[in-house]
């Protein structure tokens, strides 16, 4: 079991979830939430979130549908929300909506 976590050629749902949640936490720390500041280093957690999402998606391919697929689908929804959150932290500081001085 522990070997699958460290081997990227094998499927590991634990590794995928740790990548996504760890990258989301790193993006929150790097963006200085709640005062979201621009930081180019947020690109690294964004890429890691995408890698974790792809690793989670590998579990849904093939085989008959079971309740495990339902759990993986819920993990994919969590990955999707985390991806959009990290991308928000990455791109929002560069958007000028005109509301900053209000």
Secondary structure, DSSP 4 states (H G I P E B T S, - for coil): -HHHHH-TTS--HHHHHHHHHHHHHHHHHHTTTTS----TTHHHHHHHHHHHHHHHHTTTSSS---HHHHHHHHHHHHHHHHHHHHHHHHHGGG---S-TT-
